[in-house]
């Protein structure tokens, strides 16, 4: 739709207020949480004054730091594997049509449509049946699986927007395939790769349900630790660590969005 | 030119890498398979295979202290879903689990309807904006999706609990005298589910409205339709694929929700996800948990298939 909102004919009653309500609904809880994380009061929901104390408490808590360390190890490893694998698949899928291509697309997108609780149960049963000890390794494996589609889709989108004539031109100029890939295709794909990697990183960092099932003792990630804290009670520490995680995610997505918009 | 090409290709050193590269250069098919194999292998071994295993576990005998007895087959898990054994060994219909399934369906339907009611105006508004604002608005819609679902649901506890922001505001305004119970109710769950999955409704509807040919709407106006009629007869029918996609994208994760009912629901408002989890926790009945998860998977895949058959034309007819 083009810029027709100037024309009164295109003003449908209730649309603008509806949109305002929608965005308020979407963002109000996030703002409330962040605001309360700066509350000095021990009672987490009664405002008494501004304070950064709870952030200090959180950052001095060894359990939180070790959970954050686990989260970073898992997210980094899962992202590296998922992005490499997704890049290879995207290279094959974008190049030409072949038989079974739709099937391959469906398998890659499969982790997206299965409810997380089902994946969690199936993965747990698999590790128990095969006899793999639950721990960081099982968490990394489980995260890699559902990170693949998140890494794949932005790379694939970047491929579709790429001028297919450019690598061909490189070949005409006597570049061999490896050279054409390294000097032409890869630099052009780079924003898509980075964007996909960042998205899988956040998704891995945020995932709770699957981790909750397949993390053994000692492999507690940050969301699992936060869940345990919430179970015990609503405290200012929970507010501070939650706000911190929200802000980290939002910064990451914003960066990913800006990188993805780099001119093609 | 031929001699110079010859010269270029001869001095390449022979290594395992180059011989592999040579094989790949000769065979397009080998290259294709090698590129796709890692992704398919990871998803196949660690996702598809486990789902198959889950179906198998659902027909195994439960272990005495949790786990399962491999190789001992029974349909106990499926019987336990509908019946319970009384002290005399007779089977009586047990409505507990059915009730949880019923509640999950009901809450998911309400969630989907509420998402549609809130999401459609928002998507319509976005589609009518100039292009440079549209991208920003889409970005604003997607941000919550990338933030932690657990934390976003936790934020609602701060709003809904008895001394939370909603109750304090209502009392401050003099609308109520004492705090009303909002948290740990079906209402809280619905609110949390709508909040969690609203972007999934807005984005597909926006996508179909954005492609809509406005001349069709103008034609309706020219033919004497008022706004309401143009909306009902032109805009909504053309947005139907987006509406259907949005509904399925909201309904499916709502049905399998675990975090939202766990945090915002009480012990008497369990959903399927909590029931499944409890079989792996306190109840220690893995086969029943597997059977419930399998039932959920079947429902979800069925919903997806119905959607694909109804709303996705086969390739080549579009």
Interface residues (C-beta under 8 A of the other chain):
Chain A: X1 X2 X3 X4 X5 X9 X10 X12 X13 X14 X15 X16 X17 X18 X19 X21 X22 X23 X25 X26 X27 X28 X29 X30 X32 X33 X36 X43 X44 X45 X46 X81 X84 X85 X86 X88 X89 X91 X92 X93 X95 X98 X102 X104 X107 X108 X110 X111 X113 X114 X115 X116 X117 X118 X119 X121 X122 X123 X124 X125 X126 X128 X129 X141 X142 X144 X145 X148 X152 X174 X177 X178 X199 X202 X203 X205 X206 X208 X209 X213 X223 X226 X227 X230 X234 X238 X239 X242 X245 X246 X249 X250 X252 X253 X254 X257 X261
Chain B: X8 X21 X25 X31 X32 X35 X36 X38 X39 X40 X42 X43 X44 X46 X47 X48 X49 X50 X51 X53 X54 X57 X67 X70 X118 X119 X120 X121 X122 X124 X125 X126 X127 X128 X129 X130 X131 X135 X139 X140 X141 X142 X143 X144 X146 X147 X148 X149 X150 X151 X152 X154 X155 X156 X157 X158 X159 X161 X163 X164 X165 X194 X195 X198 X199 X202 X209 X210 X212 X214 X221 X227 X231 X252 X253 X255 X256 X258 X259 X263 X272 X273 X276 X277 X280 X286 X289 X290 X293 X294 X296 X297 X300 X304 X315
